[in-house]
Amino acid sequence: MSAHKPLVWLPACHRHLNEFDPGGYTLLADRYAAAVCQLGLQPILFPMAGAEDVPDLLPLVDGVLLTGSPSNVEATRFGSTALATDLLDPRRDRLTMALVPAALAAGTPLFGVCRGLQEMNVALGGSLYQEVHVELGVMDHREPDDEPLEVQFAERHEVLLTPGSDFARWAGGERAMVNSLHGQGIKRLGRGLVAEGHAPDGLVEAVRVEGVRGFACGVQWHPEWQHDRNPFYQRTLEAFAEACRAHGRPREGAGQ
């Protein structure tokens, strides 16, 4: 039997798109699914999955990619108060708060992007700045949302990477330019998270999880955006993809 493509779980977002839509929609930005496919992996959605389903569903996949989203992690989960302007997604929060520790315990490759990094941090007991641009000495990390996507996702600032880290190896050095499209940001690191990349203002931009099996990293930027044009983004995603393939091999061998 031929080996299947490694399966990567991308937790969906949930949104009411208009006033005539009483049921809501399950959403995933195409660029994440496209990047997964371009890496030789197969994206998987479980649209109605809840925290209680994680023990049954996680063994079916070879990796977990926590995507970015316009929504914010709900502030009460890290001891703060939601802003009136927050776009929230409580269904996604409930799922990812259970999925993060489960994936780490199982050794399932885990990669968090933007909101996904923030979900990893909060799930492990950390906290977030609600609006990084109002913090003293912190620059505005939001995208110019009235500009074309090419401008919104353009490289905006440098990240300073820990010498000897995987991130520095993927970047080919200790400095790299990245895009920036976020309002929340890491305030206090969660348990086991090690900061391995910082913006010039000191904001944590890249983490790894210490003391776990396999790939477990998160970034505040969006490496899925035109990753084939950016060697740093591409190497980061390829490392995740290889971890997913390695995780799936024992299961594939058992089925032969």
Backbone torsions as a table, in degrees:
resi	resn	phi	psi	omega
1	MET	NA	131.7	-179.5
2	SER	-72.2	146.6	-179.4
3	ALA	-69.2	140.3	176.5
4	HIS	-83.9	162.0	172.4
5	LYS	-63.9	139.9	175.0
6	PRO	-57.3	139.4	-176.6
7	LEU	-97.3	129.2	-178.4
8	VAL	-119.2	122.3	-180.0
9	TRP	-81.7	120.6	173.8
10	LEU	-111.6	103.1	178.6
11	PRO	-58.6	133.4	-175.0
12	ALA	-81.4	160.2	168.4
13	CYS	-96.4	162.1	-178.0
14	HIS	-133.6	132.5	-173.0
15	ARG	-149.3	143.4	166.0
16	HIS	-90.1	117.1	-172.1
17	LEU	-85.6	-26.7	176.8
18	ASN	-162.1	173.2	-174.3
19	GLU	-68.2	-16.5	-179.8
20	PHE	-94.5	14.8	-172.8
21	ASP	-119.2	81.9	-174.9
22	PRO	-72.3	-21.4	-174.7
23	GLY	-95.1	-22.0	-177.9
24	GLY	84.0	174.9	-176.6
25	TYR	-131.9	149.5	169.8
26	THR	-94.9	128.6	-170.2
27	LEU	-129.0	146.9	170.8
28	LEU	-148.3	126.6	177.3
29	ALA	-65.3	131.5	-175.8
30	ASP	-57.2	-31.3	-173.1
31	ARG	-64.3	-29.6	177.3
32	TYR	-71.1	-47.5	178.8
33	ALA	-62.5	-39.9	179.5
34	ALA	-64.0	-42.1	179.1
35	ALA	-63.1	-42.1	178.3
36	VAL	-60.3	-45.2	179.0
37	CYS	-63.3	-41.5	-179.2
38	GLN	-65.8	-20.3	177.0
39	LEU	-87.7	2.7	-179.6
40	GLY	82.7	19.7	179.8
41	LEU	-111.8	167.7	179.3
42	GLN	-116.7	116.6	178.2
43	PRO	-72.2	141.3	-178.9
44	ILE	-129.3	133.9	171.9
45	LEU	-116.5	139.8	168.9
46	PHE	-116.3	86.3	-165.3
47	PRO	-56.3	-36.1	-175.5
48	MET	-105.9	14.0	-177.4
49	ALA	-64.0	139.5	173.8
50	GLY	-121.2	177.5	-177.9
51	ALA	-56.3	-35.6	-178.1
52	GLU	-68.4	-16.4	-178.9
53	ASP	-90.2	-11.5	-174.5
54	VAL	-57.3	-44.9	-179.0
55	PRO	-60.2	-30.5	179.9
56	ASP	-84.3	-33.9	-173.6
57	LEU	-88.4	-34.9	-175.1
58	LEU	-59.0	-39.5	179.4
59	PRO	-65.4	-13.2	-179.0
60	LEU	-82.5	-13.5	-173.2
61	VAL	-116.2	164.9	-177.5
62	ASP	-108.1	-3.6	178.7
63	GLY	-172.8	163.0	178.2
64	VAL	-130.2	125.4	175.5
65	LEU	-115.1	112.3	177.0
66	LEU	-88.4	111.2	-172.2
67	THR	-83.7	167.6	168.3
68	GLY	-74.0	170.8	-178.2
69	SER	-166.6	153.1	171.9
70	PRO	-65.2	-20.2	-176.6
71	SER	-81.0	158.4	177.4
72	ASN	-104.0	151.5	168.9
73	VAL	-64.6	132.6	-175.0
74	GLU	-63.9	129.3	-168.2
75	ALA	-66.4	-27.0	179.7
76	THR	-64.6	-17.9	178.9
77	ARG	-72.9	-15.7	175.7
78	PHE	-128.1	31.5	170.2
79	GLY	76.5	22.6	179.2
80	SER	-121.3	-171.7	-178.3
81	THR	-119.1	133.5	179.7
82	ALA	-63.0	143.8	176.0
83	LEU	-82.6	152.8	178.9
84	ALA	-61.9	-25.1	-177.7
85	THR	-89.2	-3.6	-176.6
86	ASP	-64.8	133.9	164.9
87	LEU	-94.9	118.4	-172.3
88	LEU	-112.7	159.4	179.3
89	ASP	-143.3	76.1	-174.5
90	PRO	-62.1	-30.3	177.4
91	ARG	-64.0	-44.4	178.2
92	ARG	-65.4	-42.2	179.0
93	ASP	-56.8	-46.7	-177.6
94	ARG	-61.1	-39.7	179.8
95	LEU	-69.0	-51.5	-172.5
96	THR	-70.6	-28.5	177.1
97	MET	-64.9	-28.4	174.9
98	ALA	-87.4	-34.0	-174.7
99	LEU	-69.8	-39.0	-177.4
100	VAL	-59.1	-57.1	-179.1
101	PRO	-64.7	-31.4	179.2
102	ALA	-66.6	-43.7	178.7
103	ALA	-63.5	-41.8	179.1
104	LEU	-63.7	-42.5	-179.7
105	ALA	-65.5	-34.5	-177.9
106	ALA	-84.4	-9.6	-175.0
107	GLY	73.6	19.2	177.3
108	THR	-75.9	126.2	179.8
109	PRO	-51.3	134.0	-174.6
110	LEU	-133.5	127.7	178.7
111	PHE	-134.3	122.2	179.5
112	GLY	-107.3	130.6	-179.5
113	VAL	-118.4	121.4	176.1
114	CYS	56.5	-105.9	175.6
115	ARG	-55.7	-34.8	179.2
116	GLY	-61.6	-38.8	173.6
117	LEU	-62.1	-44.1	-179.5
118	GLN	-65.3	-37.2	176.0
119	GLU	-62.9	-43.5	177.0
120	MET	-57.4	-46.0	-177.4
121	ASN	-62.9	-46.6	-178.1
122	VAL	-69.9	-39.9	179.1
123	ALA	-60.9	-26.2	179.7
124	LEU	-99.6	17.1	172.3
125	GLY	92.3	7.3	178.9
126	GLY	-85.7	179.7	-179.1
127	SER	-129.8	167.4	-176.8
128	LEU	-126.7	150.5	161.8
129	TYR	-74.5	133.3	178.2
130	GLN	-71.3	-38.7	179.1
131	GLU	-141.9	98.9	-174.1
132	VAL	-63.4	-27.7	-174.7
133	HIS	-72.7	-11.8	177.1
134	VAL	-97.5	-3.2	179.7
135	GLU	-80.3	139.7	-178.3
136	LEU	-60.5	124.9	176.1
137	GLY	83.0	1.8	-179.8
138	VAL	-105.6	133.0	-177.4
139	MET	-79.2	171.7	178.8
140	ASP	-82.4	114.4	-177.4
141	HIS	-96.3	5.8	-178.6
142	ARG	-80.6	154.2	177.1
143	GLU	-80.7	155.5	172.3
144	PRO	-76.2	93.1	-168.3
145	ASP	-74.0	-2.5	174.5
146	ASP	-96.5	7.0	-179.0
147	GLU	-104.4	162.6	175.6
148	PRO	-59.6	158.4	-177.8
149	LEU	-57.4	-36.6	179.7
150	GLU	-59.0	-34.2	178.4
151	VAL	-79.5	-42.7	-179.9
152	GLN	-58.7	-39.7	-175.8
153	PHE	-96.4	9.6	178.3
154	ALA	-68.3	155.9	176.9
155	GLU	-60.9	130.9	-172.2
156	ARG	-116.0	-35.8	-177.6
157	HIS	-154.1	167.4	179.9
158	GLU	-83.8	152.7	165.5
159	VAL	-118.2	141.6	178.7
160	LEU	-101.5	118.9	-170.1
161	LEU	-105.3	142.1	-178.4
162	THR	-62.4	126.7	178.3
163	PRO	-55.7	135.5	178.4
164	GLY	81.9	-3.8	-179.2
165	SER	-78.4	162.4	173.6
166	ASP	-58.7	-37.9	-179.6
167	PHE	-62.1	-41.9	177.9
168	ALA	-64.7	-36.6	177.8
169	ARG	-66.5	-44.4	179.4
170	TRP	-64.5	-34.2	-179.2
171	ALA	-80.9	-17.8	-176.2
172	GLY	75.9	23.1	-179.5
173	GLY	167.4	-176.2	-174.6
174	GLU	-97.8	5.8	177.3
175	ARG	-138.1	141.9	177.3
176	ALA	-152.3	151.2	175.4
177	MET	-92.7	139.1	-178.9
178	VAL	-138.2	164.3	173.2
179	ASN	-82.4	174.6	-174.7
180	SER	-155.4	114.5	-175.2
181	LEU	-144.7	59.7	-176.4
182	HIS	-147.8	151.3	176.3
183	GLY	-105.1	-41.2	173.8
184	GLN	-81.3	165.2	177.6
185	GLY	-165.1	163.4	-176.6
186	ILE	-68.8	129.8	175.2
187	LYS	-103.3	-61.2	176.6
188	ARG	-117.3	128.2	-178.2
189	LEU	-68.3	141.2	175.9
190	GLY	-73.6	170.9	-178.7
191	ARG	-59.5	128.7	175.6
192	GLY	82.4	-6.8	179.5
193	LEU	-82.5	134.6	177.6
194	VAL	-117.7	123.6	179.0
195	ALA	-75.4	125.4	-179.8
196	GLU	-125.5	8.6	174.9
197	GLY	-156.2	135.5	-179.6
198	HIS	-132.4	145.0	168.9
199	ALA	-71.1	165.5	178.7
200	PRO	-58.3	-25.0	178.7
201	ASP	-85.9	2.8	178.1
202	GLY	95.2	-7.3	-179.3
203	LEU	-65.8	136.3	179.1
204	VAL	-67.3	128.9	-177.2
205	GLU	-120.8	-16.5	-179.6
206	ALA	-149.1	140.0	-179.7
207	VAL	-138.6	158.6	163.9
208	ARG	-127.9	159.1	177.8
209	VAL	-100.0	123.7	-175.8
210	GLU	-82.8	143.7	170.6
211	GLY	76.0	22.3	177.5
212	VAL	-119.6	161.0	177.4
213	ARG	-80.0	135.3	170.8
214	GLY	80.1	-168.9	-174.4
215	PHE	-75.3	125.6	176.8
216	ALA	-152.4	92.3	-174.6
217	CYS	-138.2	161.5	174.4
218	GLY	-146.6	149.2	178.8
219	VAL	-134.1	150.8	-179.5
220	GLN	-87.5	-17.4	178.8
221	TRP	-91.1	-174.3	-175.1
222	HIS	-117.3	88.0	-179.1
223	PRO	-73.8	-13.3	178.8
224	GLU	-71.6	-19.4	-176.4
225	TRP	-75.8	113.8	177.3
226	GLN	46.3	45.6	-176.5
227	HIS	-63.0	-25.8	179.9
228	ASP	-70.4	-10.8	177.3
229	ARG	-101.7	-2.3	-173.4
230	ASN	-130.1	105.7	-176.0
231	PRO	-57.5	-36.2	179.2
232	PHE	-64.3	-49.5	177.6
233	TYR	-59.0	-45.2	-175.6
234	GLN	-63.9	-44.5	-179.3
235	ARG	-65.5	-36.3	177.8
236	THR	-63.3	-47.7	179.7
237	LEU	-66.4	-37.6	178.9
238	GLU	-65.0	-35.1	176.8
239	ALA	-64.1	-41.2	175.6
240	PHE	-63.5	-44.2	-178.8
241	ALA	-62.0	-43.3	179.2
242	GLU	-64.3	-37.1	176.5
243	ALA	-63.7	-38.7	177.5
244	CYS	-64.7	-42.5	178.5
245	ARG	-62.9	-42.7	-179.9
246	ALA	-65.3	-38.0	-179.8
247	HIS	-66.2	-34.4	-177.0
248	GLY	-81.9	-17.0	-174.4
249	ARG	-62.2	-43.9	179.4
250	PRO	-60.1	-38.8	179.1
251	ARG	-67.1	-40.1	-179.8
252	GLU	-64.6	-41.3	179.2
253	GLY	-65.3	-34.4	-179.6
254	ALA	-68.7	-23.4	-177.6
255	GLY	-88.5	-4.1	-176.9
256	GLN	-88.5	NA	NA
